[in-house]
């Protein structure tokens, strides 16, 4: 899943690859990892977003679309739920040497 953070993976595909039914895959994944596959995938996108915000000059909009979000506003609200700040503020506080493109 980590290598495919920008792909639109379907859980049914992951279940097929693992050889399990969808229901069993979700149950086993949550038991092994501690969170649902969807929550895990969202956390991976969040980590990728933090990396892009601090290590690149890409605009917030470009990062949002690169990570598969339908809009920069949806990306910003999703990011804020996990980071307790907007992507713009996160970038400002964590990458002082980068200038923002927004």
N, C-alpha and C positions, 0 to 999 in steps of 0.2 A: 504494500500500500504506500510506503514511503516514496518509492520511485515514481509513483503515479499521482502525486498530489495535485497535478493540474488536469489529470484525466477525469472524465466523467464515468467512473467505474460504477457498475451496477452490482449490488450485493449478490444478485442471482449469479453473476459471472464469477464472483469470488467463491461462492458456494460450489459452483460447478467445478472450478479449478481444484478446490480442496476435496471434492468427492462427497460432499455432504449436501443434504437438503438445505434449503434456505433457512428454515426454522431452526434446524439443528446447528447450522453454521453460526447464526446470530447468538444462540444460547451458549454454544461452546466459546465463541469469541469473547462474550461478556464475562464468562466464568474465568477464562484464562487471562484476559487483559484488564478486567475490572470496569470497563465501560463498553457501551455499544459500538459496533463498527462505525455508525454514523458519527457519534461523538468523537471517536478516535480520528476519523478522517478530517473532521472539522478542526481538531486540535493540530493536526499536521499542517493544514492550510494556514492556521494561525501562526505556527512557528515559521513557515515559509514566508508569510507576510512580514513578520518581524525582521527576518533576515534581509528581505528585499528593501524594507524601509530603512534599515541601518547601513546597508552595504552598497546601495545603488542610488542613483539620482532619478530613477523612474518616477513618473507622476503617480499619485494615488490612483487615478483612473486606470493607468496602464497596469499597475499591480493588481487592481481589482479584476480586470478582465483576464490577465494572465493566470490568475488563480481560479477562474471560472465563475466569478460573481456576475450577476446580470446587470449590476450598476455599481457605481462608486459609492452611492449613498447606502445601498444594502451592505456593501463591504464595510463601510465606515461604522454602521450600526452593529454589525456582527463583530467587528474588531473591538469596538468599545465595550461590548458585553464581557469580553474576556480580559482586555487590558485595562479597563476602567478609565480609558482615555481614548481620544480619537487617534487615527493613524498619523495625522499631522503633528499632534502633540507628542506622540511616541517617538516619531522621527526626530523632532526638535530636541527631545530630552536624551536620546540615545545615540545620536550621530551628529555631534556638533560641527564636524568638519565638512559635512555635506550640505550643499545648498538645496533647498526644496524647489521642485518644479511645478508647484501648484499655486 
